[in-house]
Amino acid sequence: MTERMTTQLLQLPSSRKQRSAAAVSAALLAAISIAALPFGQHQIGTIEPFLPAFIAWFIFADLLTAHLLFSQYRAAGSRATLVLAATYLYSGLIIIPHILTFPGVFSDTGLLGAGPQSAVWLWSLWHAGFPVGIIAYLVVARLERGRPAGRGSMRLALWTGAVTIALVTALSLVAVLAHDHLPVLVVRGKFTPMLSLAIGPFISLLSIVALVMLWVLQRGRTVLNLWLTVAMLAFMLDIALTVFAGARYSLGWYLARVNSLVSAFAIICAIIYEVNRLYIRLVRHQEDLLQTQEELHALNDELSRLSQLDGLTGIANRRRFDEQLARHLAESRRSGAPFSLLLLDIDSFKAYNDRYGHQQGDRILKQTARLIEDSAPPAPASAARYGGEEFAVLLPGFGGHDAARAAEAIRRAVEDAAMLHEHSPAASCVTLSIGVASVEAGALRDEARPGAGRELGEESAAAGPSAAADLIGRADKALYRSKEDGRNRVTLDDGMGTSSFA
């Protein structure tokens, strides 16, 4: 996953803001370097810690860049990226023998048996090899355009790394062992021979060609190529200042080393910036996702709640009633507690609709539902719309007579509301007929004894459809009895018979 992320990161299209930042960086590099050229030969003197510190940072930057580019190749399979990785590996490795052979750093003449020309030739090979690598990268990128992406070959990556190391080793050996046979490029710290032999101009020309090709072919379209262009510009300015400043430890020479560091760190800094930017975006997207999930959960909870409510009256619907009835019966079976059910019917509701209209009928349904819910005992008791003008109230923990008293309180609350109903034979206002069915304490548990040892799920099933249907049937018969006896009354069926309460 990390490799794929790196691939996408380096191949991200460059934004206008990034192109502006790159343009400003390039302009500053060019302006400072050009301004320093007339003073480039001014000697500052040897700053002993400078060169080792510079080399250490340069090696770190180039080798880290090479590692990231090799990782990108492994993820995306682009051979152009592999060539670019090898270029940075070459640059990061060849500077090691360069600093070891540099006179005055570790010894007066340099280590490894180096001669006076070894370090400058290694510098020349370093600064010629990097633009050649950039040109090779551009050519390979052109050739593989349109090639489908895929995972890079680990074997090819290892071979490329091995060949690069072998090349650096061979060139270093030539610069160290054959230094007496190489043309003189520096005399007493001055680079005048480099100009006269055209080595300096040739290396500068290579850098110019690489920079022009990079801009013409890529135009900074991706983050990688945009900052690679800045790196190549800094590298070219490093060569120009080194060659034309004329001597080591001059102002131009020190500024050239700074340009080298800019060249080495350009890609790394761009990657760090993009990683940070993408991380911030990722965190924000994560926060947005969590917020969206919370909103979704809230909406789902609300939808779940609404799916269990009657659309007209706002109290529990038939589906919710069935679920709660089964649950309360199962609990009554387990605990042995009593349980009662009320079925309530608005008396002569059809006549009310015929007389006052359906809109007024809906209003009466809403008001009656609210009165039932408000006058019913508190939770866990609950009211529901059973269907049409019928309602139900579940009374867990209530025996028959307690349930009948609760039903009577509901009946009185509706009657006392005095909602006009001129066509009711029971009264001049809206009234309720109520049927009460109860399961007394321990009744369901006694029924379960023959099947003792059953699992909880089996008990719930046993206390489910059959027990619920029996209880509803008894409550419905009690309700019918209330209607037969003149409406506006409560009738109790406690399993042993019915009794009516006017």
TALINZI-V380496 format. One line per field, one symbol per residue. ss: DSSP state (~ for helix, > for strand, _ for the rest). phi: phi as a letter, one per 20 degrees, with the letter a starting at -180 (. if undefined). burial: # if it has 16 or more other C-alpha atoms within 10 Angstrom, else .. Layout:
ss=???
phi=???
burial=???
This chain:
ss=_~~~~~~~~~__>__~~~~~~~~~~~~~~~~~~~~~~_____>____~~~~~~~~~~~~~~~~~~~~~~~~~~~~~__~~~~~~~~~~~~~~~~~~~~~~~________________~~~~~~~~~~~~~~~~~~~~~~~~~~__________~~~~~~~~~~~~~~~~~~~~~~~~_~~~_____>__>_~~~~~__~~~~~~~~~~~~~~~~~~~~___>~~~~~~~~~~~~~~~~~~~~~~~_>__>~~~~~~~~~~~~~~~~~~~~~~~~~~~~~~~~~~~~~~~~~~~~~~~~~~~~~~~~~_>______>_~~~~~~~~~~~~~~~~~~___>>>>>>>>__~~~~~~~~_~~~~~~~~~~~~~~~~~~______>>>>>>__>>>>>>>___~~~~~~~~~~~~~~~~~___>________>__>>>>>>>>___~~~~~~~~~____~~~~~~~__~~~~~~~~~~~~~~~~~~~~_____>>>>____>>>>_
phi=.fffffgfffefffefffffffffffffgffffffegfdfeffeoedgfffffgfgfffgfffffgffffffffedmffffffffffffgffefffffffeffnedbfdnemmfefeffffffffffeffffffffgffffffefnfffafffffffffffffffffffffffffeedffeegfdbclndegffffemfffffffgffffffffffedlmfdgfffeffffffffffgfffffefobfmegffffffffffgffegfgfffffffffffffffffffffffffffffffffffffffddffeenegefffgfffffffffffffemffbccddccfflffffffednfffffffffffffffffefgfgefbdbeeqleecbcecfndfgffffffffffgfffffflegbfdefeaecfccdcddccdfgnfffffegfdgnffgffffffeegfffffffffffffffffffeomlbdcddendqdbdcf
burial=..#..##.##..##...##..##.##..##..#..##..###........#...#..##.###########################################.#...###..#########################.##..........##...#..##..##..#..#######.#....###...######...###.######.######..#.#################################################.##..##................................###..#.#######...##########.##############..##.......#..##########.###...######..#############.##.######.###.....#.##.##.#################..#..........######..##..##.##########...########...###..
